[in-house]
Amino acid sequence: LRAMTVALITGANSGIGRSAAVDLAAKGWTVYGSMRSSEKGEKLAAMCAEAGVEVHPVICDVTDTESVNRAVAEVIAAAGHIDVLVNNAGIGGNGVCEETSIDEYKDVMDVNLYGVIRGVQAVLPHMRERGTGCIINVSSIAGVIAALAQSPYVASKWALEGLTEGLAQEVVSHGIRVALIEPGIVKTAIMAKNTAAPNASGAYDRAYQRMFNFYTTGLATPGQPSEVAEVIYQAATDETPKLRYTCGWGGSELVAGKAKISDEDWVALGAIESDADYAARFKELFDLDLVS
């Protein structure tokens, strides 16, 4: 990538997106950070002032195709080009399959999957014409392993993983790099917002409890947004690029464990009745100590 790299980061008003915007600007990049409204940019502006950098705010709602197209056109008009698109905007989604409405699935998919597709479709004609570019999609460890009682979120991230694998092959011959970031548990606002346990039947107490135990463990020593920001930079500049990069609490352990575990072992984990026995088996499979 050239010294004066232009990046557009979606969801730059909080968490990973905000940290990445400030970090990349500090590295000398020209950074545009999108958010749904200017009021949401106050913390970003404060962090930029503190770091002595500039991030240009762009109003963009990733659930609105016209809004995304307008934002991309605005950045290209102002900066001349976009080298790196970071599809970071995302929302959580707790719930077991039986008790999560189709509308809830649609809401999560609209941001976490369709929002990415809108960004990709808006920027690709421009990148193909230039014969260069980089698209970085922020997934999750929940895109690798089906985190319990988060069915809408898991479904959206697994879909994003498949989309990105295909996209990487589709555009590589056009000189465009594609990467997935798979953070484990990272200290961001999405965690504080994501406390719902819509257990209407009472049949899924165990699943919800184990999901919360997992996050309680990770949030004791979570990854930091700045760590993910550094991995985003690495993915964009790597001389030997990879498709997938992980970081955050549990990221590398869960990826390694998933690569070794059989489908039968995964299903059997759910059949364990005692939380203590579940935690012990989880430790064997993934080398992570869970609270139980």
Sequence and secondary structure as in RCSB ss.txt:
>XXXX:A:sequence
LRAMTVALITGANSGIGRSAAVDLAAKGWTVYGSMRSSEKGEKLAAMCAEAGVEVHPVICDVTDTESVNRAVAEV
IAAAGHIDVLVNNAGIGGNGVCEETSIDEYKDVMDVNLYGVIRGVQAVLPHMRERGTGCIINVSSIAGVIAALAQ
SPYVASKWALEGLTEGLAQEVVSHGIRVALIEPGIVKTAIMAKNTAAPNASGAYDRAYQRMFNFYTTGLATPGQP
SEVAEVIYQAATDETPKLRYTCGWGGSELVAGKAKISDEDWVALGAIESDADYAARFKELFDLDLVS
>XXXX:A:secstr
  SS EEEESSTTSHHHHHHHHHHHHTT EEEEEESSGGGGHHHHHHHHHHT  EEEEE  TT HHHHHHHHHHH
HHHHS  SEEEE       B GGGS HHHHHHHHHHHTHHHHHHHHHHHHHHHHHT EEEEEE  GGGTS  TTB
HHHHHHHHHHHHHHHHHHHHHGGGTEEEEEEEE BB SHHHHH      SSSTTHHHHHHHHHHHHHHHHS B H
HHHHHHHHHHHH SS  SEEEESBTHHHHHHHHHH  HHHHHHHHH   HHHHHHHHHHHH      
